[in-house]
Amino acid sequence: MEIRKERWPDALAVAVALALWRLFFPGLMSQDSIIQYGQAVTGQYNDWQPPLMAIVLRAVLGLGGALGLLMLAQCLAGVFGVRALARESLELLWGDRVPPGRAAWLALLVLLVLLLPWSPLAFYLMTFWKDAWAAVLLLWIGALAIALFRRGMERRRVALLVLLSALLGLVRHNAVVVLPVLGLVLWLGLRRAGMGRRAALATAAAPLALWLVANPLTDAFFRVTKLHPDSQVMVLDLVGICAAGRDLCAELPWTRSHIRDEAGLARYRPGDIGFIFWDDPSPVDKTMRLDYPRLRAEYLYALRRFPGDLARVKLTAFKTLLGVDQTSYFFHGSIVQNPYGLRLNDRFAPARGWLSEVETNVSESGWRWLGGVHLVWIAVSVLWVAVLLALSFRQGGERYRFLACLLLVPLGYYLSYLAATPTHDFRFMYPSTLMAQCVTLSWALGGTLQKPTGRAP
């Protein structure tokens, strides 16, 4: 079958996705992934991980599919999500200075650059992780939002944008923080498209409203067991206050009663639940998490009594995610031991081993500052917003104002971890970093390879 010239970028993107799929078949899985797989097999869900992924996987298994089929869909969605956001960003920022045909090839080039080892994208596209799903959703949300702004209102596009925004909140607990920002983005796009003020306001509120309805309905329909995942962070924060000073700890008697070794608090690691739940011996009684009413009551008391100290504990924990000191858990490159017989294919083991070694070396060298330090991309995002807002006062600056608002979404996602930092994993903030990288590369490559005529936007 002959492929038309204009479809070649699409065909090559499919080829890239298929190559990654075969390389990592059936998919990369951490311990969290295996737990979700077990829930899909048994149909018994809990909220320690948002249950949506396990529910989708169970549906795939019930229809006669397997993990590999779902991972193919994830990989294709991620590959085309990068291309969609890159192409929309190119056309928004550069207009007719980057013709559609060239934009299609440049969007493919953005994908290929992101697949180089400075970025862990190749691994995330094939890892069964909520962070990978959140990244894919953010890519498509960004692309659809720009399309709404540029091409006007289309019912299917608006409905899909609302649905994906709500799904983002169902995939990641912290993502609910960005739903109001997404509402603002929707509002701007719909008003530009000519929708009335009331209708635009109702549609802008739809992602948050849909999440508020879907979350409890999902829990009820699928009988999701409540394990209170926020309890681990509350324990860590309370112990962090005690580690900061004995005088503070004296006012938290219930927390203090669970501390087995006060001297061991000197080993407290901000933003790392492993200090309490995985260290052996642990200086803290792990069962502290199980009495949720008492835990919550003590935490609320600490919030009222020591707001400044609690804020310092959280800020210190948040700093560990920025990657300044080290890049932790840059990627996952295997299927952990499991009782389900899941294992990676043997054929491409040497290629996977080589790529994992290269990626590990990147994460431990100076090269990590390119793609493995979130602080760099937070700074880039803030710079983007500041420059775009400045440009928005020029004639025709509405597009810059819209993109500035859209980039508040990844910034909000970054900042959501101020409320809860459970470990130092790079993966938590990766969805925001990937979105910032995609927009930035699109702008840079578009400026370098645009038509020679015309001035910079």
Buried (B, 14 or more C-beta within 10 A) or exposed (E): EEEEEEEBBBEBBEEBBBBBBBBBBBBBBBEBBBBBBBBBBEEBBBBBBBBBBBBBBBEBBEEEBEBBBBBBBBBBBBBBBBBBBBBBBBBBBBBEBBEEEBBBBBBBBBBEBBBEBBBBBBBBBBBBBBBBBBBBBBBBBBBBBBBBBBEBBEEEBBEBBBBBBBBBBBBBBBBBBBBEBBBBBBBBBBBBBEBEEEEBBEBBBBBBBBBBEBBEEBBEEBEBEEBBBBBBBBBBBBBBBBBBEEEBBEBBEBBBEBBEEEEBBEEBBBBBBEBBBEBEEBBBBBEBBEBBEEBBEBBEBBEEEBEEBBEBBBEBBBBBBBBEEBBBBBBBBBBEEBEEEBEBEEEBEEEBEEBBEEBBEBBEEEEBBBBBBBBBBBEBBBEBBEEBBEBBEEEEBEBBBBBBBBBBBBBBBBBBBBEBBBBBBBBBBBBBBBBBBBBBBBBEBBBEBBEEEEEEB
